[in-house]
Amino acid sequence: MNLEHDNYTVVQTRRDGNCLFHTLVAIAKKLTKVAEGFTQQNMRAKIADHYKQYMSPMHPLGGINFDDCMHYCEDDVLKSFGGEIDIFAFCQIFQVRIETHAPESGAILQYGGDGDGELHLLLHTCCWTSWDGHNGLRHWGGDHWQQLEPKAKQ
């Protein structure tokens, strides 16, 4: 997807089912909170460890507590595409704030609390791989996560 924005540059991330975790690794590396060789699998493992504090027989994958409310994992972070709960966990682990821009819906979502930690921007897009104009069917290509970087002021 080719996106243009006056204030931000979209940092291209490969569409391999790990895009959210590649993006989170890039943010952690930028903050120098992880070593250069840290991978998306390492990030998944770190987030899974964070969830373990709330494991129970009823919730074997664990979860997180934010806004004084428990949120339990429905999918195994080591195998899933990743989503909102993983962004909340990342913010807790690395003490950062994330703002996600979703142009299809016009939504801007914020994670990580009020004012604590540095703010980082993500782009969340939905993709249609193809559209059959003959019968009107669209073929879903899945969600995609990428980082947004402020453009240098000229």
C-alpha positions as CSV (number, residue, x, y, z in Angstrom):
1,M,0.0,0.0,0.0
2,N,1.4,3.4,-1.0
3,L,0.4,6.0,1.5
4,E,1.3,9.7,1.5
5,H,1.0,12.0,4.4
6,D,2.1,15.6,4.9
7,N,3.5,15.1,8.4
8,Y,4.5,11.4,8.5
9,T,6.5,8.8,6.6
10,V,5.2,5.2,6.6
11,V,8.0,2.9,7.6
12,Q,7.5,-0.1,5.3
13,T,7.1,-3.4,7.1
14,R,6.9,-6.8,5.4
15,R,3.5,-8.4,5.3
16,D,4.4,-11.8,6.7
17,G,1.9,-12.3,9.6
18,N,4.4,-10.7,12.0
19,C,4.1,-7.1,11.0
20,L,2.9,-5.9,14.4
21,F,5.8,-7.6,16.1
22,H,8.4,-6.3,13.6
23,T,7.0,-2.8,14.2
24,L,7.2,-3.2,18.0
25,V,10.8,-4.5,17.8
26,A,11.7,-1.4,15.7
27,I,10.3,0.9,18.4
28,A,12.1,-1.0,21.2
29,K,15.4,-0.8,19.2
30,K,14.9,2.9,18.6
31,L,14.6,3.3,22.4
32,T,17.7,1.1,22.8
33,K,15.7,-1.1,25.2
34,V,16.6,-4.3,23.3
35,A,19.8,-5.5,21.6
36,E,20.3,-5.2,17.9
37,G,19.7,-9.0,17.3
38,F,16.3,-8.9,19.1
39,T,13.7,-10.4,16.7
40,Q,9.9,-10.5,16.4
41,Q,10.0,-14.0,18.0
42,N,11.9,-12.5,21.0
43,M,9.2,-9.8,21.3
44,R,6.5,-12.4,21.2
45,A,8.2,-14.3,24.0
46,K,8.7,-11.2,26.1
47,I,5.0,-10.3,25.7
48,A,4.0,-13.9,26.5
49,D,6.1,-13.8,29.7
50,H,4.3,-10.5,30.7
51,Y,0.9,-12.2,30.3
52,K,2.0,-15.1,32.6
53,Q,1.5,-13.0,35.7
54,Y,-2.3,-13.4,35.2
55,M,-2.4,-17.1,34.2
56,S,-4.9,-19.3,35.8
57,P,-6.7,-22.6,35.0
58,M,-9.5,-20.5,33.5
59,H,-7.1,-18.3,31.5
60,P,-4.1,-20.5,30.5
61,L,-2.7,-17.8,28.2
62,G,-2.7,-15.1,30.9
63,G,-3.6,-11.5,30.2
64,I,-3.0,-8.0,31.4
65,N,-4.6,-5.5,33.8
66,F,-5.1,-2.0,32.5
67,D,-7.5,0.7,33.6
68,D,-8.3,-1.5,36.6
69,C,-9.8,-4.1,34.4
70,M,-8.5,-7.6,33.5
71,H,-8.2,-8.5,29.8
72,Y,-7.3,-12.1,29.0
73,C,-5.6,-13.4,25.9
74,E,-7.8,-15.2,23.5
75,D,-5.0,-16.2,21.2
76,D,-1.5,-17.5,21.8
77,V,0.9,-14.5,21.2
78,L,3.6,-16.9,20.1
79,K,1.5,-18.0,17.1
80,S,-1.1,-15.3,16.4
81,F,-1.1,-12.2,14.2
82,G,-1.2,-10.0,17.2
83,G,-3.5,-7.1,18.1
84,E,-4.6,-4.6,20.6
85,I,-3.9,-6.5,23.8
86,D,-0.3,-7.0,22.6
87,I,0.1,-3.2,22.1
88,F,-1.2,-2.6,25.6
89,A,1.3,-5.2,26.9
90,F,4.2,-3.6,24.9
91,C,3.4,-0.2,26.4
92,Q,3.4,-1.7,29.9
93,I,6.7,-3.5,29.4
94,F,8.6,-0.6,27.8
95,Q,6.8,2.3,29.5
96,V,5.8,4.0,26.2
97,R,2.6,5.4,24.7
98,I,1.4,4.4,21.3
99,E,-1.1,6.1,19.1
100,T,-2.6,4.1,16.3
101,H,-4.0,5.7,13.2
102,A,-6.6,3.7,11.2
103,P,-7.4,5.6,8.0
104,E,-10.2,3.3,6.8
105,S,-12.3,4.1,9.9
106,G,-10.8,7.5,10.7
107,A,-10.0,6.2,14.2
108,I,-7.1,7.3,16.3
109,L,-6.5,5.0,19.3
110,Q,-4.2,5.6,22.2
111,Y,-2.5,3.0,24.4
112,G,-0.2,3.3,27.4
113,G,-1.8,5.9,29.7
114,D,-1.8,9.6,30.0
115,G,1.6,11.3,29.6
116,D,3.8,8.5,30.8
117,G,6.5,7.4,28.4
118,E,7.4,8.5,24.9
119,L,4.7,8.6,22.2
120,H,5.2,6.4,19.1
121,L,2.8,6.2,16.1
122,L,1.5,3.2,14.3
123,L,-0.5,2.9,11.1
124,H,-3.2,0.1,11.1
125,T,-4.6,-0.6,7.7
126,C,-7.0,-3.2,6.3
127,C,-6.2,-4.6,2.9
128,W,-8.3,-6.0,0.1
129,T,-6.1,-8.2,-2.0
130,S,-8.4,-8.1,-5.0
131,W,-11.9,-7.1,-6.0
132,D,-13.9,-9.0,-8.5
133,G,-15.8,-6.3,-10.4
134,H,-18.0,-8.9,-12.1
135,N,-19.8,-10.2,-9.0
136,G,-18.7,-7.5,-6.5
137,L,-16.7,-9.8,-4.2
138,R,-13.8,-8.4,-2.3
139,H,-11.0,-10.7,-1.1
140,W,-9.8,-9.9,2.4
141,G,-6.0,-9.6,2.7
142,G,-5.8,-9.0,6.4
143,D,-4.8,-6.2,8.8
144,H,-1.3,-4.6,8.5
145,W,0.7,-2.7,11.0
146,Q,3.5,-0.2,10.2
147,Q,5.3,2.5,12.1
148,L,4.8,6.2,11.3
149,E,7.8,8.5,11.6
150,P,7.5,12.3,11.7
151,K,8.9,13.9,8.6
152,A,11.9,16.2,9.1
153,K,10.8,19.9,9.2
154,Q,12.2,21.8,6.3
